[in-house]
């Protein structure tokens, strides 16, 4: 324990420099602004910022990206409270109680309570990140090709299942599209070129950064061009620092939501919106004030904001230990780490054990920064919402083009960005989720390489993929998730449960 505390102190001390504090200040503020503007998601902000960090030292680059990530998730709640328009998908649940509070003249107080809730959620997630990361890394160190293959399958399946809640089939299709994109280019074992159609630029595969900038940045530009959004900003009124009793009264809700958010964050590719809704639903079930939910409940607002903020440290647990993203923004962080010569995964704790505690320190500094901004600059930050999104889109477009080109100074990457922007726009219009596509691209090489490496080790025998304990568990979970998404299976399961209940109740009614 003393050794871990010492390494954490070193991590904090590492960023106690003027340059680090400056980067924390501007990146956190920029993240809040990006999150506040409806449509400019955390993933989009992180993806665009990656393209501007090439010249930075690795630790400073990751610091600014994490500040952007945390700030954007927090900032999304501002527009949710004031406009009833979530700045990011993670803040959708916040609007249920935040906007009614704003209509009651408590906009400032609602944002202050949301600020403290976000800070609590992040701290809960940091606690579990510090405890679980090293343990999970030691466990994952024993993984072989068979386990990593099923881990990649599990990530894509679960992401498709949960993000495509209305139509899981669309989630699975999106995940498969991502996997197909990942198959383009030279395969890693024998350098055989696949699916390049004779185009030399495709032989190196599709770079994840232009693809994500297109899917989240350029696609959003096209969406805004099609849909004009006009909303009246509600001016913040009254007190912004919440009373201690309002924070203390809902401490159990905050802790429960923080734990739920962290667990959701660990699940590959799910994201902050699921963490927020899961925390909100759990709080409503357990609340003694259910009738207030949706009408301006402090408890509901606390649950939603704590849940989505706790997902961030939770999402970094599989990033650091398994090199598998817990959210789409975390997927961009993985790409950024590779760009800056940081290799996430089980070996990270051996090759660079200090980095885990540096990440914890980054989260601590960022949480302090957003808390200060949130409690002291509420009325000033609200003015950002008066900027029409249509005027921001030309700036976003320039960043998309310049950022994509800056990766390798090739126009081909700009074409990739435009292609994925057009494809992303069309898929959005057809209600396909973006998260499984991104996760499929990230996990595609992991799945492909470990499948063929495992088959090479066994001479083509697939038995170990199904007989090793961890592989078998991941395989069964993936199959069950797919089966439960089939309506006919769900109906059969419900009928079976009803029959079981009748069998249990019948003897009781007859005095047996």
SEGU-842181 format. One record per residue (C-alpha): residue in three letters; y, x, z. Coordinates in steps of 0.05 Angstrom, whole numbers, plus 5000, padded with zeros to 4 digits. Layout:
<nodes>
Ala|Y|X|Z;
...
</nodes>
This chain:
<nodes>
Unk|5000|5000|5000;
Unk|5049|5056|5018;
Unk|5034|5090|4952;
Unk|5050|5026|4913;
Unk|5114|5016|4952;
Unk|5134|5088|4938;
Unk|5122|5078|4863;
Unk|5162|5013|4865;
Unk|5219|5050|4899;
Unk|5216|5103|4845;
Unk|5218|5049|4792;
Unk|5280|5017|4824;
Unk|5313|5085|4831;
Unk|5297|5101|4758;
Unk|5344|5046|4736;
Unk|5399|5059|4786;
Unk|5440|5095|4734;
Unk|5506|5073|4701;
Unk|5472|5066|4633;
Unk|5415|5024|4659;
Unk|5461|4979|4699;
Unk|5505|4970|4638;
Unk|5445|4951|4595;
Unk|5422|4902|4648;
Unk|5491|4870|4651;
Unk|5502|4859|4576;
Unk|5430|4843|4558;
Unk|5422|4791|4613;
Unk|5488|4758|4594;
Unk|5470|4758|4520;
Unk|5403|4728|4538;
Unk|5436|4672|4577;
Unk|5483|4657|4518;
Unk|5425|4658|4468;
Unk|5385|4611|4513;
Unk|5444|4564|4523;
Unk|5454|4552|4448;
Unk|5404|4498|4427;
Unk|5353|4525|4377;
Unk|5364|4599|4391;
Unk|5299|4610|4429;
Unk|5280|4667|4474;
Unk|5230|4692|4423;
Unk|5283|4693|4369;
Unk|5331|4731|4415;
Unk|5280|4783|4434;
Unk|5256|4791|4362;
Unk|5328|4802|4337;
Unk|5344|4850|4394;
Unk|5282|4893|4379;
Unk|5313|4912|4313;
Unk|5374|4939|4350;
Unk|5337|4982|4400;
Unk|5305|5034|4354;
Unk|5353|5089|4375;
Unk|5344|5076|4450;
Unk|5297|5113|4497;
Unk|5234|5072|4508;
Unk|5248|5051|4579;
Unk|5319|5028|4563;
Unk|5294|4990|4502;
Unk|5242|4952|4542;
Unk|5293|4940|4597;
Unk|5342|4907|4550;
Unk|5287|4865|4519;
Unk|5261|4840|4586;
Unk|5333|4824|4606;
Unk|5341|4784|4542;
Unk|5275|4748|4554;
Unk|5290|4728|4626;
Unk|5362|4711|4611;
Unk|5344|4667|4551;
Unk|5292|4626|4590;
Unk|5342|4616|4646;
Unk|5400|4601|4599;
Unk|5361|4545|4564;
Unk|5370|4502|4625;
Unk|5446|4501|4619;
Unk|5448|4460|4555;
Unk|5389|4418|4581;
Unk|5431|4398|4641;
Unk|5497|4390|4606;
Unk|5477|4361|4538;
Unk|5407|4335|4550;
Unk|5388|4384|4494;
Unk|5341|4440|4518;
Unk|5368|4508|4495;
Unk|5296|4532|4491;
Unk|5230|4493|4491;
Unk|5218|4520|4562;
Unk|5276|4478|4588;
Unk|5253|4410|4562;
Unk|5228|4388|4630;
Unk|5294|4411|4662;
Unk|5333|4358|4623;
Unk|5293|4301|4655;
Unk|5330|4309|4721;
Unk|5385|4358|4704;
Unk|5421|4313|4655;
Unk|5421|4252|4702;
Unk|5452|4296|4755;
Unk|5506|4318|4706;
Unk|5520|4245|4690;
Unk|5530|4234|4765;
Unk|5583|4288|4767;
Unk|5537|4341|4796;
Unk|5530|4386|4735;
Unk|5555|4448|4772;
Unk|5509|4436|4831;
Unk|5450|4423|4786;
Unk|5461|4489|4750;
Unk|5468|4525|4817;
Unk|5402|4495|4842;
Unk|5369|4512|4776;
Unk|5394|4584|4784;
Unk|5363|4593|4853;
Unk|5299|4559|4829;
Unk|5294|4607|4770;
Unk|5303|4666|4816;
Unk|5249|4641|4864;
Unk|5201|4629|4805;
Unk|5212|4699|4779;
Unk|5201|4730|4848;
Unk|5136|4692|4857;
Unk|5113|4716|4788;
Unk|5133|4788|4805;
Unk|5092|4784|4869;
Unk|5029|4766|4830;
Unk|5045|4817|4775;
Unk|5046|4872|4828;
Unk|4981|4848|4859;
Unk|4939|4828|4799;
Unk|4959|4877|4744;
Unk|4925|4939|4772;
Unk|4863|4899|4792;
Unk|4857|4867|4724;
Unk|4867|4934|4690;
Unk|4809|4964|4729;
Unk|4766|4904|4710;
Unk|4787|4908|4637;
Unk|4772|4982|4635;
Unk|4698|4963|4632;
Unk|4709|4918|4571;
Unk|4674|4937|4507;
Unk|4682|4915|4435;
Unk|4643|4851|4449;
Unk|4689|4829|4506;
Unk|4753|4845|4468;
Unk|4729|4805|4408;
Unk|4717|4743|4449;
Unk|4782|4755|4487;
Unk|4820|4752|4421;
Unk|4782|4689|4400;
Unk|4796|4658|4468;
Unk|4870|4673|4462;
Unk|4877|4640|4394;
Unk|4835|4580|4413;
Unk|4870|4566|4479;
Unk|4938|4576|4448;
Unk|4921|4527|4392;
Unk|4892|4477|4441;
Unk|4951|4476|4489;
Unk|5010|4484|4441;
Unk|4981|4433|4393;
Unk|4973|4381|4448;
Unk|4988|4321|4403;
Unk|4942|4346|4348;
Unk|4899|4406|4369;
Unk|4872|4412|4298;
Unk|4941|4434|4276;
Unk|4942|4486|4331;
Unk|4875|4514|4308;
Unk|4898|4515|4235;
Unk|4961|4552|4256;
Unk|4919|4603|4294;
Unk|4873|4613|4234;
Unk|4933|4624|4189;
Unk|4957|4678|4236;
Unk|4888|4711|4235;
Unk|4887|4709|4159;
Unk|4955|4743|4155;
Unk|4928|4797|4202;
Unk|4871|4812|4153;
Unk|4920|4835|4099;
Unk|4922|4910|4088;
Unk|4876|4969|4103;
Unk|4822|4955|4154;
Unk|4820|5006|4210;
Unk|4748|5032|4207;
Unk|4739|5050|4134;
Unk|4810|5044|4106;
Unk|4787|4992|4056;
Unk|4845|4953|4024;
Unk|4839|4878|4031;
Unk|4879|4819|4004;
Unk|4935|4862|3976;
Unk|4931|4832|3906;
Unk|4948|4900|3877;
Unk|5015|4902|3914;
Unk|5022|4971|3945;
Unk|5070|4948|3999;
Unk|5016|4900|4025;
Unk|4965|4956|4034;
Unk|4998|4973|4101;
Unk|4993|4902|4125;
Unk|5046|4853|4148;
Unk|5094|4880|4201;
Unk|5098|4832|4260;
Unk|5174|4841|4271;
Unk|5198|4816|4202;
Unk|5146|4760|4206;
Unk|5171|4737|4274;
Unk|5245|4745|4255;
Unk|5231|4700|4195;
Unk|5189|4649|4232;
Unk|5237|4641|4290;
Unk|5304|4664|4262;
Unk|5310|4646|4188;
Unk|5269|4582|4198;
Unk|5318|4560|4251;
Unk|5376|4572|4203;
Unk|5343|4527|4152;
Unk|5331|4474|4206;
Unk|5404|4475|4228;
Unk|5428|4470|4156;
Unk|5386|4406|4149;
Unk|5402|4374|4215;
Unk|5473|4370|4240;
Unk|5478|4366|4316;
Unk|5540|4341|4351;
Unk|5541|4334|4426;
Unk|5594|4324|4479;
Unk|5597|4379|4531;
Unk|5600|4352|4602;
Unk|5649|4395|4642;
Unk|5619|4425|4704;
Unk|5645|4393|4767;
Unk|5643|4409|4841;
Unk|5603|4459|4880;
Unk|5557|4508|4843;
Unk|5523|4544|4901;
Unk|5467|4499|4928;
Unk|5461|4483|5002;
Unk|5407|4522|5038;
Unk|5374|4457|5062;
Unk|5363|4434|4989;
Unk|5328|4500|4974;
Unk|5288|4500|5039;
Unk|5267|4427|5036;
Unk|5231|4440|4970;
Unk|5201|4507|4987;
Unk|5130|4482|4978;
Unk|5147|4454|4910;
Unk|5179|4521|4891;
Unk|5119|4562|4914;
Unk|5069|4515|4881;
Unk|5108|4514|4816;
Unk|5114|4590|4818;
Unk|5038|4597|4825;
Unk|5025|4546|4769;
Unk|5075|4581|4724;
Unk|5044|4649|4736;
Unk|4974|4623|4721;
Unk|4999|4590|4657;
Unk|5033|4656|4638;
Unk|4968|4694|4644;
Unk|4934|4648|4593;
Unk|4946|4680|4524;
Unk|4999|4650|4480;
Unk|5014|4587|4520;
Unk|5085|4599|4540;
Unk|5140|4576|4587;
Unk|5144|4504|4563;
Unk|5073|4490|4586;
Unk|5088|4524|4653;
Unk|5149|4480|4662;
Unk|5115|4415|4646;
Unk|5053|4432|4687;
Unk|5096|4448|4747;
Unk|5137|4385|4738;
Unk|5075|4341|4734;
Unk|5044|4373|4796;
Unk|5109|4365|4835;
Unk|5113|4291|4816;
Unk|5041|4278|4837;
Unk|5052|4311|4905;
Unk|5122|4285|4918;
Unk|5142|4234|4970;
Unk|5201|4216|4926;
Unk|5166|4199|4861;
Unk|5216|4144|4846;
Unk|5273|4195|4840;
Unk|5239|4236|4785;
Unk|5274|4226|4719;
Unk|5336|4198|4753;
Unk|5366|4261|4783;
Unk|5314|4290|4829;
Unk|5329|4358|4861;
Unk|5255|4368|4870;
Unk|5239|4355|4797;
Unk|5294|4403|4775;
Unk|5268|4456|4823;
Unk|5196|4449|4798;
Unk|5215|4454|4724;
Unk|5260|4515|4731;
Unk|5214|4551|4779;
Unk|5154|4539|4734;
Unk|5184|4565|4670;
Unk|5213|4627|4703;
Unk|5148|4645|4737;
Unk|5113|4646|4669;
Unk|5151|4709|4649;
Unk|5120|4758|4699;
Unk|5054|4721|4690;
Unk|5057|4732|4615;
Unk|5068|4806|4626;
Unk|5003|4813|4665;
Unk|4957|4808|4603;
Unk|5009|4847|4563;
Unk|5005|4908|4608;
Unk|4931|4905|4624;
Unk|4898|4877|4561;
Unk|4952|4885|4507;
Unk|4947|4810|4496;
Unk|5011|4768|4499;
Unk|5017|4712|4549;
Unk|5074|4680|4508;
Unk|5106|4688|4440;
Unk|5164|4728|4468;
Unk|5113|4773|4503;
Unk|5081|4784|4435;
Unk|5147|4814|4411;
Unk|5149|4857|4472;
Unk|5080|4886|4454;
Unk|5106|4904|4385;
Unk|5167|4936|4416;
Unk|5124|4977|4464;
Unk|5084|5005|4406;
Unk|5148|5021|4369;
Unk|5172|5061|4429;
Unk|5106|5098|4440;
Unk|5084|5057|4500;
Unk|5010|5036|4494;
Unk|4996|4973|4534;
Unk|4924|4959|4555;
Unk|4873|4983|4606;
Unk|4891|5056|4593;
Unk|4964|5045|4612;
Unk|4948|5049|4686;
Unk|4916|5118|4674;
Unk|4964|5147|4622;
Unk|5029|5118|4650;
Unk|5018|5085|4718;
Unk|5092|5088|4735;
Unk|5108|5040|4678;
Unk|5080|4979|4714;
Unk|5128|4990|4772;
Unk|5185|5003|4724;
Unk|5171|4935|4693;
Unk|5172|4903|4762;
Unk|5238|4938|4775;
Unk|5265|4912|4709;
Unk|5247|4841|4729;
Unk|5280|4850|4797;
Unk|5345|4876|4768;
Unk|5346|4821|4715;
Unk|5334|4767|4767;
Unk|5392|4792|4808;
Unk|5437|4794|4746;
Unk|5422|4723|4724;
Unk|5431|4698|4795;
Unk|5500|4730|4799;
Unk|5520|4704|4730;
Unk|5492|4635|4744;
Unk|5528|4625|4810;
Unk|5594|4658|4794;
Unk|5606|4644|4720;
Unk|5580|4573|4710;
Unk|5646|4543|4686;
Unk|5659|4602|4639;
Unk|5589|4601|4610;
Unk|5594|4526|4596;
Unk|5649|4541|4545;
Unk|5596|4576|4502;
Unk|5566|4508|4488;
Unk|5629|4486|4452;
Unk|5615|4535|4395;
Unk|5584|4496|4337;
Unk|5516|4523|4318;
Unk|5534|4519|4245;
Unk|5585|4574|4255;
Unk|5533|4619|4288;
Unk|5482|4614|4233;
Unk|5516|4664|4185;
Unk|5515|4715|4241;
Unk|5442|4701|4256;
Unk|5425|4708|4182;
Unk|5459|4776|4178;
Unk|5420|4799|4239;
Unk|5355|4773|4208;
Unk|5366|4813|4144;
Unk|5393|4877|4176;
Unk|5340|4876|4230;
Unk|5283|4868|4182;
Unk|5309|4922|4136;
Unk|5322|4971|4193;
Unk|5248|4976|4211;
Unk|5227|5019|4152;
Unk|5288|5015|4106;
Unk|5249|4975|4054;
Unk|5271|4912|4020;
Unk|5199|4889|4023;
Unk|5207|4874|4097;
Unk|5267|4830|4081;
Unk|5223|4792|4031;
Unk|5170|4785|4085;
Unk|5223|4756|4132;
Unk|5247|4706|4080;
Unk|5175|4686|4063;
Unk|5157|4673|4135;
Unk|5223|4637|4146;
Unk|5208|4589|4090;
Unk|5136|4581|4111;
Unk|5157|4571|4184;
Unk|5208|4518|4165;
Unk|5156|4479|4125;
Unk|5105|4484|4181;
Unk|5156|4461|4232;
Unk|5172|4401|4189;
Unk|5097|4385|4188;
Unk|5094|4392|4264;
Unk|5052|4456|4265;
Unk|5063|4499|4327;
Unk|5089|4570|4316;
Unk|5058|4603|4377;
Unk|4985|4605|4350;
Unk|5009|4636|4284;
Unk|5044|4692|4320;
Unk|4986|4702|4368;
Unk|4938|4703|4309;
Unk|4977|4758|4276;
Unk|4979|4799|4340;
Unk|4906|4789|4358;
Unk|4878|4791|4288;
Unk|4869|4866|4286;
Unk|4839|4866|4356;
Unk|4789|4812|4335;
Unk|4772|4844|4268;
Unk|4765|4916|4292;
Unk|4722|4899|4353;
Unk|4677|4851|4313;
Unk|4660|4905|4262;
Unk|4657|4961|4314;
Unk|4608|4919|4356;
Unk|4565|4905|4295;
Unk|4566|4979|4276;
Unk|4543|4999|4346;
Unk|4484|4950|4344;
Unk|4466|4959|4271;
Unk|4486|4888|4254;
Unk|4454|4855|4315;
Unk|4501|4801|4344;
Unk|4460|4790|4407;
Unk|4506|4830|4454;
Unk|4564|4785|4434;
Unk|4528|4727|4468;
Unk|4487|4760|4523;
Unk|4537|4804|4560;
Unk|4564|4764|4620;
Unk|4638|4767|4605;
Unk|4627|4755|4531;
Unk|4584|4695|4546;
Unk|4636|4665|4593;
Unk|4693|4674|4543;
Unk|4649|4646|4487;
Unk|4631|4584|4528;
Unk|4703|4571|4548;
Unk|4726|4576|4476;
Unk|4671|4528|4452;
Unk|4685|4478|4507;
Unk|4760|4480|4491;
Unk|4745|4464|4418;
Unk|4696|4408|4436;
Unk|4744|4375|4484;
Unk|4797|4372|4429;
Unk|4751|4328|4387;
Unk|4767|4254|4400;
Unk|4695|4231|4393;
Unk|4672|4281|4446;
Unk|4729|4259|4492;
Unk|4708|4186|4485;
Unk|4635|4203|4500;
Unk|4657|4243|4561;
Unk|4700|4185|4587;
Unk|4642|4136|4578;
Unk|4596|4183|4616;
Unk|4646|4189|4673;
Unk|4653|4113|4677;
Unk|4577|4104|4681;
Unk|4573|4156|4736;
Unk|4627|4120|4776;
Unk|4590|4053|4768;
Unk|4524|4085|4791;
Unk|4560|4112|4853;
Unk|4596|4047|4869;
Unk|4537|4000|4858;
Unk|4495|4021|4919;
Unk|4556|4018|4963;
Unk|4572|3946|4942;
Unk|4500|3925|4954;
Unk|4498|3956|5023;
Unk|4450|4011|5003;
</nodes>
